[in-house]
Amino acid sequence: MTASSPLVAVGIEFADDELEASVRAGLDAVEVELLASVHSEDDFVSEVAKHLVDAGGKRFRPLLTLLAAQFGEPDRPEVISSAVVCELTHLATLYHDDVMDEAAVRRGAESANIRWGNSVAILTGDFLFARASDILADLGPEAVRTQARCFERLVTGQIRETVGPKPGVDHIQHYLAVLSEKTGSLIATSAEFGARFAGLEDHLVAALSSYGEQIGIAFQISDDIIDIVSETGESGKTPGTDLREGVQTLPALYALQDASPAGARLRELVSRPLTDDAEHAEALDLLRSSPALELARETTRSYAEAARACLGDLPAAPARDALEALADLVVSRTG
């Protein structure tokens, strides 16, 4: 298993050699088709479109597509194509997100918006959406409808995140709803596509889709936690980036709801961007030892347990063991 392997990036370990070989072969096929799908006759378009593909990433969505397909006929070509559709959609949203967030770095490399400007980054995201749609058209009208509804939820979540919660709406519930739409929707679709194109019955397709949504939310919350507890930038960002930028992820939102006198200083710090290095370091120290961080961990566990519960009707198999192990990993990676 190489250092660049998506299996290593996610951190999942397979107990079954046959399953691992099948998933690895599938990921290799996804990578080949992914590279082909971002190629353009225009060299500049190819260069910009390949930028994030070459930067790597977990390939978490294709991994779920391939694992879900293991309960049916995983070698069907539609499984690989649908996994590519989901990864292209994900990559397209990253180009757009970096423009909205004014991000300078993505996956350890200079972001496209910094390197080529906002207009090129936005148009590149649109190019990837177009390529995903082209592949999707060959998968049939039901797949197109599923992706369209997923994309509607994804965009709605992004809008709700940008606008913020309405007056009287609990900020934590708003945040979790945004995660469900912005992150969980596409991961759910990834698992749904794998199951459907592998020929599974509808109730199993629905179960795996639900698993994908729950595990997607849990994974995003765990990334939020790692952004705080990591000393090495395990999340792909410099530790505490969200705090520095004033982005209130779940641990900060729990801290803001802590009305105790002991939490007063932390509440004050996480209520605003922390551009001062001393204040940033203080906030990280306080948050790492706060009840808010443990509440965020408990929320991660609850979503991981909900994901595991979705697997109840699936047959006992190495793929089910792997999905259960993935739920455990999401919890354990937060420390």
C-alpha positions in Angstrom: 0.0 0.0 0.0 1.7 3.2 -1.2 1.7 6.5 0.7 -0.4 8.1 -1.9 -3.1 5.4 -1.8 -6.6 6.8 -1.1 -7.0 3.8 1.3 -4.1 5.2 3.3 -5.4 8.8 3.1 -8.7 7.8 4.6 -7.0 5.5 7.1 -9.2 2.5 6.6 -7.7 -1.0 6.9 -9.2 -4.0 5.3 -9.3 -7.4 7.0 -10.2 -9.1 3.8 -7.5 -9.3 1.1 -10.0 -10.0 -1.7 -12.1 -7.0 -0.8 -9.0 -4.7 -0.6 -7.8 -5.9 -4.0 -11.2 -5.2 -5.5 -11.5 -1.8 -4.0 -7.9 -0.9 -5.0 -8.5 -2.0 -8.6 -11.7 0.1 -8.6 -9.9 3.2 -7.3 -7.2 2.8 -9.9 -9.9 2.6 -12.6 -11.5 5.7 -11.1 -8.2 7.6 -11.2 -7.6 6.7 -14.9 -11.2 7.8 -15.9 -10.9 10.9 -13.7 -7.7 12.1 -15.4 -9.3 11.4 -18.8 -12.4 13.3 -17.9 -10.5 16.5 -17.0 -8.5 16.5 -20.2 -9.3 19.2 -22.8 -8.0 20.0 -26.2 -7.1 23.4 -24.8 -3.8 22.9 -22.8 -4.6 25.7 -20.4 -8.0 24.3 -19.5 -6.4 20.9 -19.0 -3.8 22.3 -16.7 -6.3 24.2 -14.5 -8.8 21.3 -14.4 -6.1 18.8 -13.4 -4.8 21.1 -10.7 -6.8 19.5 -7.8 -6.8 16.0 -9.3 -3.0 16.1 -9.2 -3.0 17.5 -5.7 -4.5 14.2 -4.5 -7.2 13.9 -1.8 -8.9 11.1 0.1 -11.2 10.0 -2.8 -13.6 9.4 0.0 -16.7 9.5 -2.3 -15.4 7.0 -4.9 -14.3 4.8 -2.0 -17.9 4.7 -0.7 -19.3 4.1 -4.2 -17.0 1.0 -4.5 -17.7 -0.3 -1.0 -21.5 0.0 -1.6 -21.1 -1.8 -4.9 -19.5 -4.8 -3.2 -22.9 -6.1 -2.0 -23.9 -6.6 -5.7 -21.9 -6.7 -8.9 -19.0 -4.3 -8.3 -17.3 -4.9 -11.7 -20.1 -3.2 -13.7 -18.6 -0.3 -15.6 -21.4 2.0 -14.4 -20.0 1.8 -10.9 -16.7 3.3 -11.9 -18.4 6.0 -14.1 -20.7 7.0 -11.3 -17.8 7.2 -8.8 -16.1 9.6 -11.3 -19.2 11.7 -11.5 -19.3 12.1 -7.7 -15.6 13.0 -7.5 -15.8 15.5 -10.4 -18.8 17.1 -8.6 -16.8 17.3 -5.4 -13.8 18.8 -7.1 -15.9 21.4 -8.9 -17.3 22.5 -5.6 -13.8 22.9 -4.2 -12.9 25.4 -6.9 -16.0 27.4 -6.1 -15.5 27.1 -2.3 -12.0 28.5 -2.5 -13.2 31.6 -4.3 -16.0 32.1 -1.8 -13.6 31.5 1.1 -10.7 33.4 -0.5 -8.6 30.4 0.3 -4.8 30.4 -0.5 -4.1 26.7 -0.1 -6.0 23.6 -1.1 -4.6 20.1 -0.4 -1.2 21.5 0.3 -0.9 23.3 -3.0 -1.6 26.9 -4.1 -5.4 27.2 -4.7 -6.6 27.8 -8.3 -8.1 31.2 -7.4 -4.8 32.5 -6.1 -2.8 31.0 -9.0 -5.1 31.9 -11.9 -7.7 34.3 -10.4 -11.3 34.0 -9.3 -12.8 34.0 -12.8 -10.7 31.1 -14.0 -11.3 29.1 -10.8 -15.1 29.6 -11.1 -15.1 28.7 -14.8 -13.0 25.6 -14.1 -15.5 24.4 -11.5 -18.2 24.9 -14.2 -16.1 22.9 -16.6 -15.9 20.0 -14.2 -19.7 20.1 -13.6 -20.1 19.9 -17.4 -17.8 16.9 -17.7 -19.7 15.2 -14.8 -23.0 15.8 -16.5 -21.6 14.4 -19.8 -20.7 11.1 -18.0 -24.0 11.1 -16.1 -26.0 11.3 -19.3 -24.8 7.8 -20.2 -26.0 6.4 -16.8 -29.7 7.1 -17.6 -32.4 9.6 -16.6 -32.8 8.3 -13.1 -29.1 8.9 -12.4 -29.4 12.4 -13.8 -32.4 13.1 -11.6 -30.6 11.7 -8.5 -27.6 13.9 -9.1 -29.7 17.0 -9.9 -31.6 16.6 -6.5 -28.3 16.1 -4.8 -26.8 19.2 -6.4 -29.9 21.2 -5.4 -29.3 20.2 -1.7 -25.6 20.9 -2.0 -26.2 24.4 -3.3 -29.0 25.1 -0.8 -26.6 24.1 2.0 -24.0 26.5 0.7 -26.5 29.3 0.5 -27.7 28.6 4.0 -24.1 28.6 5.3 -23.4 31.9 3.5 -26.6 33.6 4.7 -26.4 32.2 8.2 -29.2 31.0 10.5 -32.5 32.9 10.6 -33.5 34.8 13.8 -34.6 32.4 16.5 -33.0 29.3 14.8 -30.5 27.4 17.0 -27.0 27.9 15.5 -25.9 24.3 16.1 -29.0 22.8 14.5 -28.5 25.2 11.6 -24.9 24.1 11.3 -25.7 20.4 11.3 -28.5 21.0 8.7 -25.9 22.7 6.5 -23.5 19.8 6.9 -26.3 17.4 5.9 -27.0 19.3 2.7 -23.6 20.6 1.8 -21.5 17.5 2.6 -23.8 14.6 3.4 -25.9 14.9 0.2 -23.0 14.1 -2.2 -21.6 11.3 0.0 -25.0 9.8 0.2 -25.3 9.9 -3.6 -21.9 8.3 -3.9 -23.1 5.3 -1.9 -26.4 5.3 -3.6 -24.8 5.1 -7.1 -22.5 2.3 -6.1 -25.4 0.3 -4.7 -27.8 1.0 -7.5 -25.4 0.3 -10.4 -24.3 -2.9 -8.7 -27.8 -4.1 -9.0 -29.0 -4.0 -5.3 -32.6 -4.0 -4.3 -34.2 -0.6 -3.5 -34.3 -1.0 0.2 -30.6 -1.8 0.3 -29.8 1.2 -1.9 -31.8 3.4 0.5 -29.9 2.0 3.5 -26.5 2.6 2.0 -27.5 6.1 0.9 -28.6 6.8 4.5 -25.3 5.4 5.7 -23.4 7.7 3.4 -25.2 10.8 4.6 -24.7 10.0 8.3 -21.0 9.1 7.8 -20.4 12.2 5.7 -21.7 14.5 8.5 -19.6 12.6 11.1 -16.5 12.8 8.9 -16.9 16.6 8.5 -17.3 17.2 12.2 -14.3 15.0 12.8 -12.4 17.3 10.4 -13.5 20.3 12.4 -12.2 18.7 15.6 -8.9 17.7 13.9 -8.5 21.4 12.8 -8.3 22.2 16.5 -6.5 19.2 18.1 -3.9 18.5 15.4 -0.4 19.8 15.8 0.6 18.9 12.2 -2.2 20.0 9.9 -3.7 16.5 9.5 -6.9 18.1 8.2 -4.9 19.5 5.2 -4.9 23.0 6.7 -2.7 24.7 9.3 -4.1 23.8 12.7 -6.6 26.4 13.9 -7.3 27.9 10.5 -11.0 28.1 11.1 -10.5 30.0 14.4 -8.1 32.4 12.7 -10.6 33.1 10.0 -13.6 33.4 12.4 -15.3 30.3 10.9 -17.5 28.9 13.7 -17.5 25.1 13.3 -19.2 22.8 15.8 -16.6 23.0 18.7 -16.7 26.8 18.6 -20.5 26.8 18.4 -20.7 24.6 21.5 -18.2 27.0 23.2 -20.5 29.9 22.4 -23.4 28.1 24.1 -21.4 27.5 27.3 -22.8 30.2 29.6 -20.6 29.2 32.6 -18.2 31.9 34.0 -15.3 29.5 33.2 -16.1 29.7 29.5 -16.3 33.5 29.3 -12.9 34.1 27.8 -13.3 31.3 25.2 -16.7 32.6 24.2 -15.2 36.1 23.7 -12.3 34.7 21.6 -14.3 32.4 19.3 -16.9 35.0 18.6 -14.5 36.8 16.1 -11.6 36.2 13.8 -8.3 35.7 15.6 -5.6 37.4 13.6 -3.4 38.0 16.6 -1.1 35.0 17.1 -1.2 35.2 20.9 -5.0 35.2 21.0 -5.1 32.4 18.4 -2.8 30.2 20.5 -4.8 31.0 23.6 -8.1 30.1 22.0 -6.7 26.8 20.7 -5.4 25.9 24.2 -8.7 26.8 25.8 -10.8 24.9 23.2 -8.6 21.8 23.4 -9.4 21.5 27.1 -13.0 22.7 27.0 -16.3 20.8 27.4 -17.2 22.1 24.0 -14.6 19.8 22.3 -16.0 16.8 24.1 -19.5 17.7 23.1 -18.3 17.9 19.5 -16.8 14.4 19.9 -20.0 13.1 21.3 -21.9 14.5 18.3 -19.4 12.7 16.0 -20.1 9.5 17.8 -23.8 9.9 17.5 -23.7 10.3 13.7 -21.2 7.4 13.4 -23.6 5.2 15.4 -26.5 6.3 13.2 -24.5 5.4 10.2 -23.7 2.0 11.6 -27.4 1.4 12.4 -28.2 1.9 8.7 -26.3 -1.3 7.9 -28.7 -3.5 9.8 -30.4 -5.0 6.8 -27.2 -5.6 4.8 -25.8 -9.2 4.7 -22.8 -10.1 6.7 -19.8 -9.6 4.4 -16.3 -8.1 4.4 -17.7 -4.9 2.8 -20.1 -4.5 5.7 -17.2 -5.0 8.1 -15.3 -2.3 6.3 -18.2 0.2 6.5 -18.5 -0.5 10.2 -14.7 0.0 10.6 -15.0 3.3 8.8 -17.6 4.4 11.3 -15.2 3.5 14.1 -12.4 5.3 12.3 -14.4 8.6 12.1 -14.7 8.6 15.9 -11.1 7.4 16.7 -9.4 10.0 14.5 -10.7 12.8 16.7 -8.5 11.6 19.6 
